[in-house]
Amino acid sequence: EKYKAKIIKMSKPTFKFRRKVAANGRFSPTWKVDATVIDCKGKKHRLEIVLNSAGKVFNGFEALPVPKKKTYIVKPCKKSPLLSLHFGTAVPTGKLADFYKAGINVVGDIEFPIIKQFSLRAYVGFNQFKSKYKDLDDHSIVNLNLNLRYTLTGNPFALFFEAGPAYYLIKDSDNKIGVNSGCGFTLKLNQRFLLEFAAHYNSIFTRDENTTFLHFAGGLLIRL
């Protein structure tokens, strides 16, 4: 079977008794035939084939080539954009934490690969902060971020770091600019889907003291 050969012509079998191997009973008595065989490449051969008493070939095909096993190459994943949606919690820090406590965080983003382990990632996030006082309404900030991301390659886990400028739409206040930085990891599920968990620190430029907050979120990334 391993030679994948086909016998197309065979002479009349000749009975042979091999006294030297008769004791073990495996190969004696035997039958011999002259055959024309086509190998796995389609080439003809004239061979002397030996069969055991059960009619099974055990000698004669050794001169034939053995077909090579097929090898399958896994193509690397294309560097196409990633689209994702994250859910988590927004945590106020600094002076913001004096009036508010943690609330929900929702972030949508798209990532564009650049070169090697670098990519650009654009975020739109909604951050809600629960009021600590009855007479104070809840607060919210929408963040628009553009980050440069560096990913340490790994399989299935990959660690990443990122940072970039941001623009913040603040409830009941003027919109302001700032910066953000973050880190996290991704878990590769297959060539198209990944899970991601990340933490980001946001700093909004204000006159006296920057307004700062964190958000922690996890989500599913889909390669487009």
Disulfide bonds with the S-S distance in Angstrom:
none
